[in-house]
């Protein structure tokens, strides 16, 4: 029984250069140690990229929902329900935005 274990241990430990008692890379071979740092670097780059994209998407959408003008939200809901048409929606939206920021000019009606 013991001779079988010694033979198996010798066979497992004799896989050529780079295979030592602790696995690949422990006997002077290159091994695969570089995969883990590379994986972590890719993970953090992907996480940071995702966070930046989410932040930009939120900024383009008008900011977070709690910062949106309640008048514009209510007007959008009325338009979505079909209570007002596109011309009335545009006209009222222009009035709301001018009341909030007088420097903003609405579409000119010629």
N, CA, C and O atoms as a GROMACS GRO file, in nm:
protein
  440
    1UNK      N    1   0.083  -0.120   0.000
    1UNK     CA    2   0.000   0.000   0.000
    1UNK      C    3   0.087   0.125   0.000
    1UNK      O    4   0.062   0.218  -0.076
    2UNK      N    5   0.191   0.126   0.086
    2UNK     CA    6   0.276   0.243   0.096
    2UNK      C    7   0.356   0.264  -0.033
    2UNK      O    8   0.379   0.377  -0.076
    3UNK      N    9   0.396   0.154  -0.095
    3UNK     CA   10   0.472   0.169  -0.219
    3UNK      C   11   0.384   0.230  -0.328
    3UNK      O   12   0.434   0.304  -0.413
    4UNK      N   13   0.254   0.198  -0.327
    4UNK     CA   14   0.162   0.257  -0.424
    4UNK      C   15   0.149   0.407  -0.401
    4UNK      O   16   0.146   0.484  -0.497
    5UNK      N   17   0.141   0.449  -0.275
    5UNK     CA   18   0.132   0.592  -0.244
    5UNK      C   19   0.259   0.665  -0.285
    5UNK      O   20   0.252   0.777  -0.336
    6UNK      N   21   0.374   0.603  -0.261
    6UNK     CA   22   0.500   0.666  -0.300
    6UNK      C   23   0.510   0.679  -0.452
    6UNK      O   24   0.558   0.780  -0.504
    7UNK      N   25   0.464   0.578  -0.521
    7UNK     CA   26   0.467   0.582  -0.667
    7UNK      C   27   0.374   0.690  -0.720
    7UNK      O   28   0.409   0.763  -0.812
    8UNK      N   29   0.256   0.701  -0.661
    8UNK     CA   30   0.160   0.804  -0.702
    8UNK      C   31   0.212   0.943  -0.671
    8UNK      O   32   0.197   1.034  -0.753
    9UNK      N   33   0.274   0.961  -0.556
    9UNK     CA   34   0.330   1.091  -0.519
    9UNK      C   35   0.443   1.129  -0.612
    9UNK      O   36   0.456   1.245  -0.651
   10UNK      N   37   0.524   1.033  -0.646
   10UNK     CA   38   0.634   1.061  -0.738
   10UNK      C   39   0.582   1.096  -0.876
   10UNK      O   40   0.636   1.183  -0.943
   11UNK      N   41   0.476   1.028  -0.919
   11UNK     CA   42   0.420   1.056  -1.051
   11UNK      C   43   0.354   1.194  -1.054
   11UNK      O   44   0.363   1.266  -1.153
   12UNK      N   45   0.290   1.230  -0.946
   12UNK     CA   46   0.224   1.361  -0.940
   12UNK      C   47   0.329   1.471  -0.936
   12UNK      O   48   0.312   1.575  -1.000
   13UNK      N   49   0.436   1.451  -0.860
   13UNK     CA   50   0.538   1.553  -0.844
   13UNK      C   51   0.632   1.563  -0.963
   13UNK      O   52   0.708   1.659  -0.970
   14UNK      N   53   0.630   1.469  -1.054
   14UNK     CA   54   0.725   1.470  -1.165
   14UNK      C   55   0.655   1.507  -1.296
   14UNK      O   56   0.636   1.424  -1.384
   15UNK      N   57   0.616   1.632  -1.306
   15UNK     CA   58   0.550   1.678  -1.428
   15UNK      C   59   0.639   1.770  -1.509
   15UNK      O   60   0.589   1.844  -1.594
   16UNK      N   61   0.766   1.768  -1.486
   16UNK     CA   62   0.857   1.849  -1.564
   16UNK      C   63   0.888   1.980  -1.495
   16UNK      O   64   0.845   2.002  -1.382
   17UNK      N   65   0.963   2.068  -1.562
   17UNK     CA   66   1.003   2.194  -1.499
   17UNK      C   67   0.883   2.284  -1.471
   17UNK      O   68   0.788   2.290  -1.549
   18UNK      N   69   0.889   2.351  -1.358
   18UNK     CA   70   0.781   2.442  -1.322
   18UNK      C   71   0.680   2.382  -1.227
   18UNK      O   72   0.599   2.455  -1.170
   19UNK      N   73   0.683   2.251  -1.208
   19UNK     CA   74   0.589   2.187  -1.117
   19UNK      C   75   0.664   2.146  -0.991
   19UNK      O   76   0.744   2.052  -0.993
   20UNK      N   77   0.638   2.216  -0.884
   20UNK     CA   78   0.705   2.184  -0.759
   20UNK      C   79   0.605   2.134  -0.658
   20UNK      O   80   0.493   2.096  -0.693
   21UNK      N   81   0.644   2.133  -0.531
   21UNK     CA   82   0.556   2.082  -0.427
   21UNK      C   83   0.429   2.164  -0.411
   21UNK      O   84   0.328   2.111  -0.365
   22UNK      N   85   0.431   2.291  -0.447
   22UNK     CA   86   0.313   2.375  -0.430
   22UNK      C   87   0.234   2.398  -0.556
   22UNK      O   88   0.138   2.474  -0.554
   23UNK      N   89   0.271   2.335  -0.666
   23UNK     CA   90   0.200   2.355  -0.791
   23UNK      C   91   0.286   2.427  -0.892
   23UNK      O   92   0.407   2.437  -0.872
   24UNK      N   93   0.228   2.477  -0.998
   24UNK     CA   94   0.307   2.540  -1.103
   24UNK      C   95   0.373   2.668  -1.054
   24UNK      O   96   0.316   2.743  -0.976
   25UNK      N   97   0.494   2.691  -1.101
   25UNK     CA   98   0.563   2.813  -1.067
   25UNK      C   99   0.648   2.806  -0.942
   25UNK      O  100   0.715   2.903  -0.910
   26UNK      N  101   0.648   2.695  -0.870
   26UNK     CA  102   0.721   2.686  -0.745
   26UNK      C  103   0.859   2.623  -0.761
   26UNK      O  104   0.933   2.612  -0.663
   27UNK      N  105   0.895   2.583  -0.879
   27UNK     CA  106   1.025   2.522  -0.900
   27UNK      C  107   1.104   2.596  -1.006
   27UNK      O  108   1.182   2.535  -1.079
   28UNK      N  109   1.084   2.726  -1.015
   28UNK     CA  110   1.157   2.805  -1.111
   28UNK      C  111   1.085   2.824  -1.243
   28UNK      O  112   1.132   2.900  -1.328
   29UNK      N  113   0.973   2.757  -1.263
   29UNK     CA  114   0.897   2.775  -1.386
   29UNK      C  115   0.811   2.899  -1.381
   29UNK      O  116   0.789   2.956  -1.274
   30UNK      N  117   0.762   2.940  -1.495
   30UNK     CA  118   0.682   3.064  -1.502
   30UNK      C  119   0.546   3.048  -1.435
   30UNK      O  120   0.506   3.134  -1.357
   31UNK      N  121   0.477   2.942  -1.463
   31UNK     CA  122   0.348   2.919  -1.400
   31UNK      C  123   0.239   3.010  -1.453
   31UNK      O  124   0.258   3.079  -1.554
   32UNK      N  125   0.128   3.011  -1.386
   32UNK     CA  126   0.012   3.091  -1.429
   32UNK      C  127  -0.026   3.196  -1.326
   32UNK      O  128  -0.142   3.236  -1.320
   33UNK      N  129   0.068   3.240  -1.245
   33UNK     CA  130   0.038   3.336  -1.139
   33UNK      C  131  -0.014   3.468  -1.192
   33UNK      O  132  -0.089   3.536  -1.122
   34UNK      N  133   0.022   3.506  -1.313
   34UNK     CA  134  -0.013   3.636  -1.369
   34UNK      C  135  -0.161   3.647  -1.405
   34UNK      O  136  -0.211   3.757  -1.427
   35UNK      N  137  -0.232   3.535  -1.411
   35UNK     CA  138  -0.374   3.539  -1.449
   35UNK      C  139  -0.456   3.612  -1.342
   35UNK      O  140  -0.548   3.686  -1.376
   36UNK      N  141  -0.426   3.592  -1.216
   36UNK     CA  142  -0.506   3.652  -1.109
   36UNK      C  143  -0.493   3.804  -1.103
   36UNK      O  144  -0.596   3.872  -1.095
   37UNK      N  145  -0.373   3.862  -1.107
   37UNK     CA  146  -0.366   4.009  -1.111
   37UNK      C  147  -0.432   4.067  -1.236
   37UNK      O  148  -0.497   4.171  -1.231
   38UNK      N  149  -0.415   3.997  -1.348
   38UNK     CA  150  -0.479   4.043  -1.471
   38UNK      C  151  -0.631   4.040  -1.458
   38UNK      O  152  -0.700   4.131  -1.502
   39UNK      N  153  -0.682   3.933  -1.398
   39UNK     CA  154  -0.826   3.923  -1.377
   39UNK      C  155  -0.880   4.034  -1.288
   39UNK      O  156  -0.985   4.092  -1.315
   40UNK      N  157  -0.806   4.064  -1.180
   40UNK     CA  158  -0.851   4.172  -1.090
   40UNK      C  159  -0.845   4.307  -1.161
   40UNK      O  160  -0.933   4.391  -1.142
   41UNK      N  161  -0.742   4.328  -1.242
   41UNK     CA  162  -0.731   4.455  -1.314
   41UNK      C  163  -0.847   4.471  -1.413
   41UNK      O  164  -0.906   4.579  -1.423
   42UNK      N  165  -0.880   4.366  -1.484
   42UNK     CA  166  -0.993   4.371  -1.576
   42UNK      C  167  -1.123   4.395  -1.500
   42UNK      O  168  -1.208   4.471  -1.545
   43UNK      N  169  -1.139   4.330  -1.386
   43UNK     CA  170  -1.260   4.350  -1.304
   43UNK      C  171  -1.275   4.496  -1.264
   43UNK      O  172  -1.383   4.553  -1.279
   44UNK      N  173  -1.168   4.558  -1.210
   44UNK     CA  174  -1.178   4.697  -1.164
   44UNK      C  175  -1.198   4.794  -1.279
   44UNK      O  176  -1.271   4.892  -1.265
   45UNK      N  177  -1.134   4.770  -1.392
   45UNK     CA  178  -1.154   4.856  -1.508
   45UNK      C  179  -1.300   4.847  -1.554
   45UNK      O  180  -1.361   4.949  -1.585
   46UNK      N  181  -1.355   4.726  -1.559
   46UNK     CA  182  -1.494   4.709  -1.600
   46UNK      C  183  -1.589   4.777  -1.501
   46UNK      O  184  -1.686   4.840  -1.541
   47UNK      N  185  -1.562   4.764  -1.372
   47UNK     CA  186  -1.648   4.825  -1.271
   47UNK      C  187  -1.645   4.977  -1.281
   47UNK      O  188  -1.750   5.042  -1.275
   48UNK      N  189  -1.528   5.035  -1.296
   48UNK     CA  190  -1.516   5.180  -1.307
   48UNK      C  191  -1.581   5.229  -1.436
   48UNK      O  192  -1.648   5.332  -1.436
   49UNK      N  193  -1.561   5.157  -1.546
   49UNK     CA  194  -1.624   5.194  -1.672
   49UNK      C  195  -1.776   5.191  -1.660
   49UNK      O  196  -1.844   5.281  -1.709
   50UNK      N  197  -1.829   5.088  -1.597
   50UNK     CA  198  -1.974   5.078  -1.579
   50UNK      C  199  -2.027   5.194  -1.495
   50UNK      O  200  -2.132   5.251  -1.527
   51UNK      N  201  -1.956   5.229  -1.389
   51UNK     CA  202  -2.000   5.340  -1.304
   51UNK      C  203  -2.000   5.472  -1.381
   51UNK      O  204  -2.093   5.551  -1.367
   52UNK      N  205  -1.898   5.496  -1.460
   52UNK     CA  206  -1.892   5.619  -1.540
   52UNK      C  207  -2.005   5.623  -1.642
   52UNK      O  208  -2.068   5.727  -1.660
   53UNK      N  209  -2.031   5.512  -1.708
   53UNK     CA  210  -2.139   5.508  -1.807
   53UNK      C  211  -2.274   5.530  -1.741
   53UNK      O  212  -2.358   5.601  -1.797
   54UNK      N  213  -2.297   5.472  -1.625
   54UNK     CA  214  -2.424   5.491  -1.555
   54UNK      C  215  -2.440   5.636  -1.512
   54UNK      O  216  -2.549   5.692  -1.522
   55UNK      N  217  -2.333   5.697  -1.465
   55UNK     CA  218  -2.339   5.838  -1.424
   55UNK      C  219  -2.369   5.928  -1.543
   55UNK      O  220  -2.451   6.020  -1.531
   56UNK      N  221  -2.305   5.904  -1.656
   56UNK     CA  222  -2.331   5.986  -1.775
   56UNK      C  223  -2.473   5.967  -1.827
   56UNK      O  224  -2.538   6.063  -1.870
   57UNK      N  225  -2.521   5.842  -1.824
   57UNK     CA  226  -2.658   5.817  -1.871
   57UNK      C  227  -2.760   5.891  -1.783
   57UNK      O  228  -2.857   5.947  -1.833
   58UNK      N  229  -2.735   5.891  -1.653
   58UNK     CA  230  -2.826   5.960  -1.561
   58UNK      C  231  -2.821   6.110  -1.586
   58UNK      O  232  -2.924   6.177  -1.580
   59UNK      N  233  -2.702   6.164  -1.613
   59UNK     CA  234  -2.688   6.307  -1.638
   59UNK      C  235  -2.760   6.345  -1.767
   59UNK      O  236  -2.822   6.452  -1.773
   60UNK      N  237  -2.752   6.260  -1.870
   60UNK     CA  238  -2.819   6.291  -1.997
   60UNK      C  239  -2.970   6.282  -1.983
   60UNK      O  240  -3.043   6.351  -2.054
   61UNK      N  241  -3.018   6.199  -1.893
   61UNK     CA  242  -3.162   6.180  -1.878
   61UNK      C  243  -3.226   6.290  -1.794
   61UNK      O  244  -3.345   6.283  -1.765
   62UNK      N  245  -3.150   6.389  -1.755
   62UNK     CA  246  -3.207   6.499  -1.678
   62UNK      C  247  -3.181   6.487  -1.530
   62UNK      O  248  -3.243   6.557  -1.450
   63UNK      N  249  -3.093   6.401  -1.492
   63UNK     CA  250  -3.060   6.386  -1.350
   63UNK      C  251  -3.147   6.282  -1.284
   63UNK      O  252  -3.230   6.218  -1.348
   64UNK      N  253  -3.126   6.264  -1.157
   64UNK     CA  254  -3.205   6.164  -1.084
   64UNK      C  255  -3.351   6.206  -1.075
   64UNK      O  256  -3.383   6.325  -1.085
   65UNK      N  257  -3.439   6.112  -1.056
   65UNK     CA  258  -3.583   6.143  -1.054
   65UNK      C  259  -3.622   6.246  -0.949
   65UNK      O  260  -3.717   6.322  -0.971
   66UNK      N  261  -3.554   6.251  -0.837
   66UNK     CA  262  -3.592   6.345  -0.732
   66UNK      C  263  -3.550   6.488  -0.766
   66UNK      O  264  -3.587   6.580  -0.693
   67UNK      N  265  -3.476   6.509  -0.873
   67UNK     CA  266  -3.438   6.643  -0.914
   67UNK      C  267  -3.516   6.694  -1.033
   67UNK      O  268  -3.495   6.808  -1.075
   68UNK      N  269  -3.602   6.617  -1.088
   68UNK     CA  270  -3.679   6.659  -1.204
   68UNK      C  271  -3.790   6.753  -1.160
   68UNK      O  272  -3.843   6.743  -1.049
   69UNK      N  273  -3.822   6.843  -1.250
   69UNK     CA  274  -3.927   6.941  -1.221
   69UNK      C  275  -4.062   6.869  -1.214
   69UNK      O  276  -4.100   6.802  -1.310
   70UNK      N  277  -4.135   6.883  -1.104
   70UNK     CA  278  -4.263   6.812  -1.092
   70UNK      C  279  -4.365   6.857  -1.196
   70UNK      O  280  -4.450   6.779  -1.238
   71UNK      N  281  -4.356   6.984  -1.238
   71UNK     CA  282  -4.446   7.032  -1.343
   71UNK      C  283  -4.422   6.961  -1.475
   71UNK      O  284  -4.516   6.924  -1.544
   72UNK      N  285  -4.296   6.943  -1.510
   72UNK     CA  286  -4.263   6.873  -1.634
   72UNK      C  287  -4.302   6.726  -1.627
   72UNK      O  288  -4.347   6.668  -1.726
   73UNK      N  289  -4.286   6.666  -1.510
   73UNK     CA  290  -4.325   6.525  -1.493
   73UNK      C  291  -4.476   6.511  -1.511
   73UNK      O  292  -4.522   6.421  -1.581
   74UNK      N  293  -4.553   6.600  -1.448
   74UNK     CA  294  -4.699   6.593  -1.460
   74UNK      C  295  -4.743   6.618  -1.604
   74UNK      O  296  -4.834   6.553  -1.654
   75UNK      N  297  -4.677   6.713  -1.671
   75UNK     CA  298  -4.711   6.742  -1.810
   75UNK      C  299  -4.679   6.622  -1.899
   75UNK      O  300  -4.756   6.588  -1.989
   76UNK      N  301  -4.565   6.558  -1.874
   76UNK     CA  302  -4.530   6.439  -1.950
   76UNK      C  303  -4.629   6.325  -1.929
   76UNK      O  304  -4.663   6.253  -2.023
   77UNK      N  305  -4.676   6.310  -1.807
   77UNK     CA  306  -4.775   6.206  -1.778
   77UNK      C  307  -4.907   6.234  -1.850
   77UNK      O  308  -4.971   6.143  -1.902
   78UNK      N  309  -4.947   6.360  -1.853
   78UNK     CA  310  -5.073   6.396  -1.924
   78UNK      C  311  -5.059   6.369  -2.073
   78UNK      O  312  -5.152   6.322  -2.138
   79UNK      N  313  -4.940   6.400  -2.127
   79UNK     CA  314  -4.917   6.375  -2.269
   79UNK      C  315  -4.917   6.224  -2.298
   79UNK      O  316  -4.972   6.180  -2.399
   80UNK      N  317  -4.858   6.147  -2.208
   80UNK     CA  318  -4.853   6.002  -2.226
   80UNK      C  319  -4.992   5.939  -2.218
   80UNK      O  320  -5.021   5.842  -2.288
   81UNK      N  321  -5.079   5.995  -2.134
   81UNK     CA  322  -5.215   5.943  -2.124
   81UNK      C  323  -5.304   5.988  -2.239
   81UNK      O  324  -5.415   5.937  -2.256
   82UNK      N  325  -5.257   6.085  -2.320
   82UNK     CA  326  -5.334   6.131  -2.434
   82UNK      C  327  -5.430   6.244  -2.400
   82UNK      O  328  -5.517   6.276  -2.481
   83UNK      N  329  -5.415   6.306  -2.284
   83UNK     CA  330  -5.504   6.415  -2.245
   83UNK      C  331  -5.473   6.543  -2.323
   83UNK      O  332  -5.561   6.626  -2.343
   84UNK      N  333  -5.348   6.559  -2.367
   84UNK     CA  334  -5.309   6.676  -2.446
   84UNK      C  335  -5.232   6.626  -2.570
   84UNK      O  336  -5.174   6.518  -2.569
   85UNK      N  337  -5.234   6.708  -2.676
   85UNK     CA  338  -5.164   6.670  -2.799
   85UNK      C  339  -5.020   6.723  -2.797
   85UNK      O  340  -4.980   6.791  -2.703
   86UNK      N  341  -4.945   6.693  -2.901
   86UNK     CA  342  -4.803   6.728  -2.907
   86UNK      C  343  -4.782   6.880  -2.908
   86UNK      O  344  -4.689   6.929  -2.844
   87UNK      N  345  -4.866   6.953  -2.979
   87UNK     CA  346  -4.851   7.100  -2.984
   87UNK      C  347  -4.873   7.162  -2.848
   87UNK      O  348  -4.796   7.248  -2.806
   88UNK      N  349  -4.977   7.118  -2.778
   88UNK     CA  350  -5.004   7.172  -2.645
   88UNK      C  351  -4.893   7.132  -2.546
   88UNK      O  352  -4.854   7.212  -2.460
   89UNK      N  353  -4.843   7.010  -2.560
   89UNK     CA  354  -4.734   6.966  -2.473
   89UNK      C  355  -4.611   7.055  -2.493
   89UNK      O  356  -4.551   7.101  -2.396
   90UNK      N  357  -4.574   7.079  -2.618
   90UNK     CA  358  -4.457   7.161  -2.647
   90UNK      C  359  -4.475   7.303  -2.597
   90UNK      O  360  -4.383   7.362  -2.540
   91UNK      N  361  -4.593   7.358  -2.618
   91UNK     CA  362  -4.622   7.496  -2.575
   91UNK      C  363  -4.613   7.507  -2.422
   91UNK      O  364  -4.550   7.599  -2.370
   92UNK      N  365  -4.676   7.416  -2.351
   92UNK     CA  366  -4.675   7.423  -2.205
   92UNK      C  367  -4.537   7.394  -2.147
   92UNK      O  368  -4.497   7.453  -2.046
   93UNK      N  369  -4.463   7.304  -2.212
   93UNK     CA  370  -4.328   7.275  -2.166
   93UNK      C  371  -4.238   7.398  -2.182
   93UNK      O  372  -4.155   7.426  -2.096
   94UNK      N  373  -4.255   7.470  -2.290
   94UNK     CA  374  -4.179   7.593  -2.311
   94UNK      C  375  -4.212   7.696  -2.204
   94UNK      O  376  -4.122   7.761  -2.151
   95UNK      N  377  -4.338   7.711  -2.171
   95UNK     CA  378  -4.379   7.805  -2.068
   95UNK      C  379  -4.320   7.766  -1.932
   95UNK      O  380  -4.271   7.851  -1.858
   96UNK      N  381  -4.326   7.637  -1.900
   96UNK     CA  382  -4.269   7.590  -1.772
   96UNK      C  383  -4.119   7.618  -1.764
   96UNK      O  384  -4.070   7.664  -1.661
   97UNK      N  385  -4.048   7.591  -1.870
   97UNK     CA  386  -3.904   7.611  -1.869
   97UNK      C  387  -3.866   7.758  -1.866
   97UNK      O  388  -3.766   7.795  -1.805
   98UNK      N  389  -3.944   7.843  -1.932
   98UNK     CA  390  -3.917   7.987  -1.927
   98UNK      C  391  -3.946   8.043  -1.788
   98UNK      O  392  -3.875   8.133  -1.742
   99UNK      N  393  -4.047   7.991  -1.723
   99UNK     CA  394  -4.079   8.039  -1.588
   99UNK      C  395  -3.968   7.998  -1.490
   99UNK      O  396  -3.937   8.072  -1.397
  100UNK      N  397  -3.909   7.882  -1.511
  100UNK     CA  398  -3.803   7.836  -1.423
  100UNK      C  399  -3.672   7.909  -1.452
  100UNK      O  400  -3.598   7.942  -1.359
  101UNK      N  401  -3.641   7.934  -1.578
  101UNK     CA  402  -3.516   7.999  -1.618
  101UNK      C  403  -3.548   8.102  -1.727
  101UNK      O  404  -3.556   8.066  -1.844
  102UNK      N  405  -3.565   8.228  -1.690
  102UNK     CA  406  -3.604   8.330  -1.789
  102UNK      C  407  -3.501   8.350  -1.899
  102UNK      O  408  -3.536   8.400  -2.006
  103UNK      N  409  -3.376   8.312  -1.878
  103UNK     CA  410  -3.275   8.328  -1.982
  103UNK      C  411  -3.294   8.230  -2.096
  103UNK      O  412  -3.245   8.252  -2.206
  104UNK      N  413  -3.363   8.122  -2.070
  104UNK     CA  414  -3.388   8.020  -2.173
  104UNK      C  415  -3.496   8.070  -2.268
  104UNK      O  416  -3.603   8.114  -2.224
  105UNK      N  417  -3.468   8.065  -2.393
  105UNK     CA  418  -3.569   8.110  -2.489
  105UNK      C  419  -3.635   7.988  -2.553
  105UNK      O  420  -3.569   7.890  -2.585
  106UNK      N  421  -3.761   7.997  -2.570
  106UNK     CA  422  -3.835   7.888  -2.629
  106UNK      C  423  -3.829   7.894  -2.779
  106UNK      O  424  -3.765   7.983  -2.834
  107UNK      N  425  -3.896   7.800  -2.847
  107UNK     CA  426  -3.896   7.804  -2.992
  107UNK      C  427  -3.971   7.927  -3.042
  107UNK      O  428  -4.077   7.961  -2.990
  108UNK      N  429  -3.915   7.992  -3.141
  108UNK     CA  430  -3.980   8.114  -3.193
  108UNK      C  431  -4.094   8.076  -3.285
  108UNK      O  432  -4.082   7.984  -3.366
  109UNK      N  433  -4.203   8.148  -3.273
  109UNK     CA  434  -4.321   8.122  -3.356
  109UNK      C  435  -4.327   8.232  -3.460
  109UNK      O  436  -4.357   8.347  -3.427
  110UNK      N  437  -4.299   8.198  -3.581
  110UNK     CA  438  -4.296   8.298  -3.687
  110UNK      C  439  -4.420   8.290  -3.773
  110UNK      O  440  -4.435   8.367  -3.868
   0.00000   0.00000   0.00000
